[in-house]
Amino acid sequence: MRFQVQHAASKRKSIQLTMVLLLLVSLFLSAVPVRATEGDGTSAKDEQEIYQKLKTGKRLQQEEKNYVTPEQPTVYLTFDDGPSKLTGKVLDILEKEGVKATFFALGEQAKEYPDMVKRILKDGHTLGNHSYNHVYKELYSDFQTFWDQIQRSEEIFADIADTRPQFVRAPGGTYTNFDAYYYYLMDKAGYTVVDWNVDSGDSKRVHVPANEIWQTVKDSPLEHEMTVLFHDGTGHESTVEILPKVIEYYKNLGYAFAPLTTDVKPKQFQVGKSKWSRNMSAAHFQQLWEETQQYATVHQHPGLQQVKEEPKNTDEQLGKQKVAEADEESPLLAIKPTVPLKVHFSQWSSVTLEPAQYQLRSNRIELSLRFLIEKLGGNVQWQDITKTANAHYGIYDIQYDLPARTIRAYALGNNVATYSLADMELQEGTMVVPLRKTVDSLGGRITDTVMEEGRREVAMAFRQFFILKDNNSSLKNSLFALAG
């Protein structure tokens, strides 16, 4: 009997000890952070795989973003190393010429010229981040230092003008300075890194002559979108001197000017062999990965935020104000062409428009709606009482409501799209519309655009639709289309 009692007591103690041990283990495990899955759905295993891929030196293919190619060839003027005492002169020239640009400012300079930062934004230009002090050895010795400088400058911009620039330009450009880690982590944080495809050469050495800058710009190959590198920092008086001539040069070639936005595909150099000796350990990458991810969560850039559609017909007065502003702005953006425009409707059909038959306005080609539709084989009916135009082509109908500034597109009688505050204008009894938007609404697309000195051509393609009949001669619901 005594043995049974002792055995029972011993068993209870064993069970209690086991429970205590299990409790201690449970408390220990609960105190250990679990990183099975990150906030964006990336697991620790995925993170390690990303690290190993970046370690090979190749950039990772990021998620494809939707960019808008401007119909009119466009120049994006960019200015680095400011602001300085010269920035005001640059802004005066841009204001006089009606040109918007992008300024990649240094945090160190922004502290010295805060009013210039405010004016850049007030004048409608884009502000970019160009690091804090531009010292290559610091910026490219380790990504952590580069990241810290970007953050330091961003806080300065936020204090001065309550803005956090999404665009970043690496001092000296990314080629041989950035590696795959730099690109990946900046993208992870939501930044857009921008290089250039035209270097004005104004920073080759101290005080580059204005005529040398001019010759460099003039000798640069022309592309549909040109991101031009200039500098507005101290010592760049020649840039200020030659800037009006450069703007005139591109205007005469039919180029529009615009600031960088999230719709513009950024020019980026390829990853080259780094000229800097640095290593990225797995632990350091993990730390930076978490830091950039946290930044992206806390400080979402405008380009990362979901765009909310404005409620329709909520404020009639606001709508009228927007229309009035558009009317007021349009004449400033119009450019009178001096070169004929050849339009290819297909490989067998083309027509040449004389300069007086089309115009360039706000990154687009505009022409007569009737001229375009009738050349395609369609027809246009104008209702003078309601000031509306109805264009018919194939299975498509487009209604242009001039007083309401609304376009409604139909396919087989079904409304497929409605555009409010749309671009259209009545000029001497002729409805003038944007070429690309109209072609898109008719089921076509612009396939090629050439805007060179003395030569302008636009090619487009449409789908040919065939409606089949059944034995009772009634139309089938299905359509068969072949690329035209």
C-alpha positions as CSV (number, residue, x, y, z in Angstrom):
1,M,0.0,0.0,0.0
2,R,2.8,2.4,1.0
3,F,4.5,1.5,-2.3
4,Q,1.4,2.4,-4.3
5,V,1.1,5.8,-2.6
6,Q,4.7,6.6,-3.2
7,H,4.4,5.5,-6.8
8,A,1.4,7.8,-7.3
9,A,3.1,10.7,-5.7
10,S,6.2,10.2,-7.9
11,K,4.0,10.0,-11.0
12,R,2.3,13.3,-10.1
13,K,5.6,15.0,-9.6
14,S,6.8,13.7,-13.0
15,I,3.6,15.0,-14.7
16,Q,4.0,18.4,-13.0
17,L,7.7,18.6,-14.0
18,T,6.8,17.7,-17.6
19,M,4.1,20.4,-17.7
20,V,6.5,23.0,-16.3
21,L,9.0,22.1,-19.0
22,L,6.4,22.3,-21.7
23,L,5.3,25.7,-20.4
24,L,8.9,27.0,-20.4
25,V,9.5,25.8,-24.0
26,S,6.2,27.4,-25.0
27,L,7.2,30.7,-23.5
28,F,10.6,30.5,-25.1
29,L,9.2,29.9,-28.6
30,S,6.7,32.7,-28.2
31,A,9.5,35.1,-27.5
32,V,11.4,34.1,-30.7
33,P,10.3,36.3,-33.7
34,V,8.9,34.2,-36.6
35,R,9.7,35.5,-40.1
36,A,7.9,32.9,-42.1
37,T,6.1,35.4,-44.2
38,E,6.7,39.2,-44.6
39,G,4.0,41.8,-44.9
40,D,4.0,41.7,-48.7
41,G,3.7,38.0,-48.9
42,T,7.4,37.3,-49.4
43,S,8.7,34.4,-47.2
44,A,12.1,34.2,-45.7
45,K,12.9,31.4,-48.1
46,D,11.9,33.7,-51.1
47,E,14.0,36.4,-49.6
48,Q,17.0,34.1,-49.6
49,E,16.4,33.1,-53.2
50,I,16.2,36.8,-54.2
51,Y,19.5,37.4,-52.4
52,Q,21.2,34.5,-54.3
53,K,19.9,35.8,-57.7
54,L,21.1,39.3,-57.0
55,K,24.4,37.9,-56.0
56,T,25.0,36.8,-59.6
57,G,25.1,40.5,-60.5
58,K,22.0,40.5,-62.7
59,R,19.0,42.7,-62.1
60,L,15.7,41.0,-61.3
61,Q,12.9,41.5,-63.7
62,Q,10.4,43.7,-61.8
63,E,6.7,43.7,-62.3
64,E,5.8,45.3,-65.6
65,K,4.5,48.8,-65.2
66,N,2.2,50.7,-67.5
67,Y,3.8,53.7,-69.1
68,V,2.3,56.2,-71.5
69,T,4.2,57.0,-74.7
70,P,3.4,60.6,-75.7
71,E,2.1,61.0,-79.2
72,Q,4.3,64.0,-79.8
73,P,8.0,63.6,-79.4
74,T,8.9,64.9,-76.0
75,V,12.0,66.4,-74.2
76,Y,12.3,66.0,-70.4
77,L,14.8,68.6,-69.3
78,T,16.6,67.6,-66.1
79,F,18.8,69.7,-63.9
80,D,21.2,68.2,-61.3
81,D,23.2,69.4,-58.3
82,G,21.1,72.4,-57.4
83,P,19.5,74.4,-56.1
84,S,22.0,77.3,-56.3
85,K,22.1,81.0,-57.1
86,L,21.7,79.9,-60.8
87,T,18.5,78.0,-60.2
88,G,16.4,81.2,-60.2
89,K,17.7,82.1,-63.6
90,V,16.9,78.7,-65.0
91,L,13.4,78.9,-63.6
92,D,13.0,82.4,-65.2
93,I,13.9,81.0,-68.6
94,L,11.6,78.0,-68.3
95,E,8.8,80.3,-67.2
96,K,9.3,82.6,-70.2
97,E,9.4,79.6,-72.6
98,G,6.4,77.9,-71.1
99,V,8.5,74.8,-70.4
100,K,8.3,72.4,-67.4
101,A,11.3,70.4,-66.2
102,T,12.7,68.2,-63.5
103,F,15.2,69.2,-60.8
104,F,17.2,66.6,-59.0
105,A,18.3,68.5,-55.9
106,L,20.9,67.8,-53.2
107,G,19.7,67.9,-49.6
108,E,22.8,69.9,-48.7
109,Q,21.9,72.6,-51.3
110,A,18.2,72.5,-50.4
111,K,19.0,73.6,-46.9
112,E,20.9,76.6,-48.3
113,Y,18.3,77.6,-50.9
114,P,14.9,76.5,-49.4
115,D,13.0,79.2,-51.4
116,M,14.3,77.7,-54.6
117,V,12.9,74.3,-53.7
118,K,9.5,75.9,-53.0
119,R,9.6,77.8,-56.3
120,I,10.4,74.6,-58.3
121,L,7.3,73.0,-57.0
122,K,5.2,76.2,-57.2
123,D,6.1,76.6,-60.9
124,G,4.9,73.2,-61.7
125,H,8.2,71.4,-62.1
126,T,9.0,67.9,-60.7
127,L,11.4,67.7,-57.8
128,G,13.8,64.7,-57.6
129,N,16.3,63.5,-55.0
130,H,20.0,63.6,-55.9
131,S,21.4,62.4,-52.5
132,Y,22.6,64.7,-49.7
133,N,26.2,65.6,-50.6
134,H,27.1,64.0,-53.9
135,V,30.3,62.4,-52.6
136,Y,30.8,59.3,-54.7
137,K,33.1,57.5,-52.2
138,E,30.4,57.7,-49.5
139,L,27.4,56.9,-51.7
140,Y,28.9,53.9,-53.4
141,S,30.9,52.3,-50.7
142,D,27.8,50.6,-49.4
143,F,24.0,50.8,-50.1
144,Q,23.3,51.6,-46.5
145,T,25.2,55.0,-46.9
146,F,23.4,55.7,-50.2
147,W,20.0,54.9,-48.6
148,D,20.8,57.0,-45.5
149,Q,21.6,60.0,-47.8
150,I,18.4,59.6,-49.8
151,Q,16.5,59.5,-46.5
152,R,18.3,62.5,-45.1
153,S,17.6,64.6,-48.2
154,E,14.0,63.5,-48.2
155,E,13.4,64.7,-44.7
156,I,14.8,68.1,-45.7
157,F,12.4,68.3,-48.7
158,A,9.6,67.3,-46.4
159,D,10.5,70.0,-43.9
160,I,10.8,72.7,-46.6
161,A,7.9,71.9,-48.9
162,D,6.0,68.9,-47.4
163,T,7.0,66.6,-50.2
164,R,8.8,63.3,-50.6
165,P,10.2,63.0,-54.2
166,Q,9.6,59.6,-55.8
167,F,12.3,60.2,-58.5
168,V,16.0,59.6,-57.7
169,R,19.0,60.3,-59.8
170,A,22.3,58.7,-58.7
171,P,25.2,61.2,-58.8
172,G,27.3,60.2,-61.8
173,G,24.5,58.0,-63.1
174,T,23.9,54.3,-62.2
175,Y,26.4,52.8,-64.7
176,T,29.3,51.2,-62.8
177,N,27.9,52.8,-59.6
178,F,24.8,50.8,-59.0
179,D,24.7,47.1,-58.8
180,A,21.7,44.7,-58.8
181,Y,21.2,45.2,-55.0
182,Y,21.0,49.0,-55.4
183,Y,18.4,48.7,-58.1
184,Y,16.3,46.1,-56.3
185,L,16.2,47.8,-53.0
186,M,15.4,51.2,-54.4
187,D,12.6,49.7,-56.4
188,K,11.4,47.8,-53.3
189,A,11.1,51.1,-51.5
190,G,9.0,52.6,-54.2
191,Y,11.5,54.9,-55.8
192,T,12.0,55.5,-59.5
193,V,15.6,55.8,-60.5
194,V,16.2,58.0,-63.6
195,D,19.3,58.2,-65.8
196,W,19.4,60.0,-69.2
197,N,19.9,59.5,-72.9
198,V,21.3,62.9,-73.8
199,D,24.2,64.2,-71.8
200,S,24.7,67.9,-72.6
201,G,28.3,67.7,-71.5
202,D,28.0,70.7,-69.3
203,S,29.8,68.9,-66.4
204,K,32.8,67.4,-68.3
205,R,35.0,69.9,-66.6
206,V,34.8,73.3,-64.8
207,H,33.2,76.0,-66.9
208,V,32.5,74.2,-70.2
209,P,31.9,76.8,-72.9
210,A,28.3,77.4,-74.0
211,N,29.1,76.7,-77.7
212,E,30.6,73.3,-76.7
213,I,27.4,72.4,-74.8
214,W,25.3,73.5,-77.8
215,Q,27.3,71.3,-80.2
216,T,27.0,68.3,-77.9
217,V,23.3,68.6,-77.7
218,K,22.9,69.2,-81.4
219,D,25.1,66.1,-82.2
220,S,23.0,63.8,-79.9
221,P,20.8,61.3,-81.7
222,L,17.1,62.2,-81.8
223,E,14.7,59.8,-80.1
224,H,11.0,60.0,-79.5
225,E,11.5,60.7,-75.8
226,M,14.7,62.6,-74.8
227,T,15.8,62.8,-71.2
228,V,18.4,65.6,-71.2
229,L,21.0,66.0,-68.5
230,F,21.9,69.6,-67.4
231,H,23.2,71.0,-64.2
232,D,22.0,74.1,-62.3
233,G,24.7,73.9,-59.6
234,T,27.4,76.5,-58.9
235,G,29.7,77.0,-61.9
236,H,27.2,76.2,-64.6
237,E,26.7,79.7,-66.0
238,S,27.2,78.3,-69.5
239,T,24.1,76.1,-69.1
240,V,22.0,79.1,-68.3
241,E,23.4,80.9,-71.3
242,I,22.7,78.2,-73.8
243,L,19.4,76.9,-72.4
244,P,17.1,79.2,-74.5
245,K,18.8,78.1,-77.7
246,V,18.5,74.4,-76.8
247,I,14.7,74.9,-76.0
248,E,14.3,76.7,-79.4
249,Y,16.2,73.9,-81.2
250,Y,13.9,71.2,-79.9
251,K,10.7,73.3,-80.4
252,N,11.7,73.8,-84.1
253,L,12.0,70.0,-84.4
254,G,8.4,69.6,-83.2
255,Y,9.2,68.4,-79.6
256,A,7.1,69.2,-76.6
257,F,8.5,69.6,-73.1
258,A,7.3,67.9,-70.0
259,P,8.4,67.1,-66.4
260,L,8.9,63.6,-65.4
261,T,5.9,61.8,-64.0
262,T,5.0,58.2,-63.1
263,D,3.6,57.8,-66.6
264,V,7.0,58.3,-68.2
265,K,9.2,55.2,-68.7
266,P,12.4,56.1,-67.0
267,K,15.7,56.0,-68.8
268,Q,18.0,53.6,-67.0
269,F,21.5,52.4,-67.9
270,Q,22.4,48.7,-68.0
271,V,24.1,47.3,-65.0
272,G,27.9,47.5,-65.6
273,K,30.8,46.0,-63.7
274,S,31.0,48.1,-60.5
275,K,34.1,50.2,-60.0
276,W,33.5,50.1,-56.3
277,S,34.7,47.4,-54.0
278,R,31.8,46.3,-51.8
279,N,30.2,43.2,-50.5
280,M,26.6,42.4,-49.5
281,S,26.1,39.7,-46.8
282,A,22.9,37.8,-46.5
283,A,22.3,39.3,-43.0
284,H,22.9,42.8,-44.3
285,F,20.6,42.3,-47.2
286,Q,17.9,41.0,-44.9
287,Q,18.2,44.1,-42.7
288,L,18.1,46.5,-45.8
289,W,15.2,44.5,-47.3
290,E,13.2,45.0,-44.1
291,E,14.1,48.7,-43.9
292,T,13.1,49.5,-47.5
293,Q,9.9,47.4,-47.1
294,Q,9.0,49.4,-43.9
295,Y,9.7,52.6,-45.7
296,A,7.4,51.7,-48.6
297,T,4.6,50.8,-46.2
298,V,4.9,54.1,-44.2
299,H,5.7,56.5,-47.0
300,Q,3.8,55.5,-50.1
301,H,4.7,57.6,-53.1
302,P,2.0,59.0,-55.3
303,G,2.9,56.5,-58.0
304,L,2.3,53.6,-55.6
305,Q,-1.0,54.8,-54.2
306,Q,-4.2,53.5,-55.7
307,V,-5.9,56.2,-57.7
308,K,-9.5,56.7,-56.7
309,E,-12.0,57.6,-59.3
310,E,-13.7,60.9,-58.6
311,P,-17.5,60.7,-58.2
312,K,-19.3,61.7,-61.4
313,N,-21.5,64.7,-61.6
314,T,-20.9,65.8,-58.0
315,D,-19.9,69.4,-58.5
316,E,-21.0,71.1,-61.7
317,Q,-19.1,74.3,-60.8
318,L,-15.8,72.4,-60.4
319,G,-16.4,70.8,-63.8
320,K,-16.9,74.2,-65.4
321,Q,-13.8,75.5,-63.7
322,K,-11.7,72.6,-65.1
323,V,-13.0,73.2,-68.6
324,A,-12.3,76.9,-68.3
325,E,-8.7,76.1,-67.1
326,A,-8.3,73.7,-70.1
327,D,-9.5,76.4,-72.5
328,E,-7.1,78.9,-70.9
329,E,-4.1,76.5,-71.1
330,S,-4.6,75.1,-74.6
331,P,-3.3,78.1,-76.6
332,L,-0.1,78.1,-74.6
333,L,0.6,74.5,-75.6
334,A,-0.2,74.7,-79.3
335,I,2.7,74.5,-81.7
336,K,2.3,75.5,-85.4
337,P,4.1,72.8,-87.5
338,T,6.4,73.8,-90.3
339,V,6.9,70.3,-91.7
340,P,4.3,68.2,-93.6
341,L,3.0,65.1,-91.8
342,K,2.7,61.8,-93.8
343,V,0.0,59.5,-92.3
344,H,0.1,55.8,-93.2
345,F,-3.4,54.2,-92.7
346,S,-2.0,50.9,-94.0
347,Q,0.9,49.7,-96.1
348,W,-1.2,50.5,-99.2
349,S,-2.8,53.7,-98.2
350,S,-1.2,57.0,-97.0
351,V,-1.8,60.7,-97.2
352,T,0.3,63.8,-96.6
353,L,-1.0,66.7,-94.5
354,E,0.4,70.1,-95.0
355,P,1.5,72.0,-91.9
356,A,-1.8,74.0,-91.9
357,Q,-3.8,70.8,-91.8
358,Y,-2.7,69.6,-88.4
359,Q,-1.3,71.0,-85.1
360,L,0.9,69.9,-82.2
361,R,-0.5,70.5,-78.7
362,S,0.3,69.1,-75.3
363,N,2.3,66.0,-76.4
364,R,-0.2,65.0,-79.2
365,I,-1.0,65.4,-82.9
366,E,-4.4,67.0,-83.6
367,L,-6.3,67.1,-86.9
368,S,-9.7,67.3,-88.4
369,L,-12.1,64.6,-87.2
370,R,-13.9,64.6,-90.6
371,F,-10.7,64.4,-92.5
372,L,-9.5,61.4,-90.5
373,I,-12.7,59.4,-90.5
374,E,-13.4,59.9,-94.2
375,K,-9.9,58.9,-95.2
376,L,-10.5,55.7,-93.3
377,G,-13.7,55.1,-95.2
378,G,-16.2,56.2,-92.6
379,N,-18.4,59.2,-92.2
380,V,-19.2,62.1,-89.8
381,Q,-22.5,63.8,-89.1
382,W,-22.4,67.2,-87.4
383,Q,-25.4,68.5,-85.4
384,D,-25.1,72.2,-85.3
385,I,-27.9,72.7,-82.8
386,T,-26.5,70.5,-80.1
387,K,-22.8,71.0,-81.2
388,T,-22.2,67.3,-81.4
389,A,-20.4,65.2,-84.0
390,N,-21.1,61.5,-84.7
391,A,-18.4,59.6,-86.3
392,H,-19.0,56.1,-87.8
393,Y,-16.4,53.6,-88.9
394,G,-16.9,49.9,-89.3
395,I,-18.5,48.6,-86.1
396,Y,-17.6,51.7,-84.2
397,D,-19.4,54.9,-83.5
398,I,-18.0,57.8,-81.5
399,Q,-20.1,60.7,-80.2
400,Y,-18.3,64.0,-79.5
401,D,-20.3,66.3,-77.3
402,L,-18.5,69.7,-77.5
403,P,-20.6,71.6,-74.8
404,A,-20.2,68.8,-72.2
405,R,-16.6,68.0,-73.3
406,T,-17.6,64.3,-73.4
407,I,-16.7,61.5,-75.8
408,R,-18.7,58.3,-75.9
409,A,-17.4,55.3,-77.8
410,Y,-19.7,52.5,-79.0
411,A,-19.0,49.1,-80.6
412,L,-22.0,47.4,-82.2
413,G,-24.2,49.9,-80.4
414,N,-22.8,49.1,-77.0
415,N,-21.1,51.8,-75.0
416,V,-17.6,50.7,-74.4
417,A,-16.0,53.9,-73.1
418,T,-16.8,57.4,-71.9
419,Y,-14.3,60.2,-71.6
420,S,-15.1,63.3,-69.5
421,L,-13.3,66.6,-70.0
422,A,-12.1,65.2,-73.3
423,D,-9.8,67.0,-75.7
424,M,-11.7,68.5,-78.7
425,E,-12.0,71.9,-80.2
426,L,-14.1,73.6,-82.9
427,Q,-11.9,75.7,-85.1
428,E,-13.5,77.6,-87.9
429,G,-16.3,75.1,-88.2
430,T,-14.0,72.1,-88.0
431,M,-13.9,69.6,-85.1
432,V,-10.3,69.1,-84.2
433,V,-9.4,66.0,-82.2
434,P,-6.3,64.1,-80.9
435,L,-5.1,61.5,-83.4
436,R,-4.0,58.8,-81.0
437,K,-7.1,58.9,-78.8
438,T,-9.4,58.8,-81.9
439,V,-7.5,55.9,-83.5
440,D,-7.6,54.0,-80.2
441,S,-11.4,54.5,-80.0
442,L,-11.8,53.1,-83.5
443,G,-10.1,49.8,-82.5
444,G,-6.8,50.8,-84.1
445,R,-3.4,51.7,-82.8
446,I,-0.4,53.9,-83.6
447,T,2.4,51.6,-84.7
448,D,5.2,54.0,-85.4
449,T,6.0,57.7,-85.2
450,V,8.9,59.5,-86.8
451,M,9.6,63.1,-85.8
452,E,12.9,64.2,-87.4
453,E,14.1,67.5,-88.8
454,G,12.4,67.8,-92.1
455,R,10.5,64.5,-91.8
456,R,7.3,63.5,-89.9
457,E,5.4,60.3,-90.3
458,V,2.8,58.4,-88.4
459,A,1.7,54.8,-89.1
460,M,-1.4,53.1,-87.8
461,A,-3.1,49.7,-88.0
462,F,-6.7,48.7,-87.7
463,R,-8.4,45.4,-87.2
464,Q,-10.6,44.2,-90.1
465,F,-14.0,42.9,-88.8
466,F,-16.1,40.3,-90.6
467,I,-19.7,39.7,-89.5
468,L,-20.9,36.3,-90.6
469,K,-24.5,35.5,-91.5
470,D,-26.4,32.2,-90.6
471,N,-28.7,30.3,-92.9
472,N,-31.6,32.6,-92.0
473,S,-29.6,35.7,-93.0
474,S,-29.8,37.0,-89.4
475,L,-26.6,38.4,-88.0
476,K,-24.7,36.2,-85.6
477,N,-23.6,37.6,-82.3
478,S,-20.0,36.6,-82.8
479,L,-17.4,38.7,-84.7
480,F,-14.2,37.4,-86.3
481,A,-11.3,39.9,-86.5
482,L,-8.1,39.7,-88.4
483,A,-5.2,42.1,-87.8
484,G,-5.2,44.7,-90.6
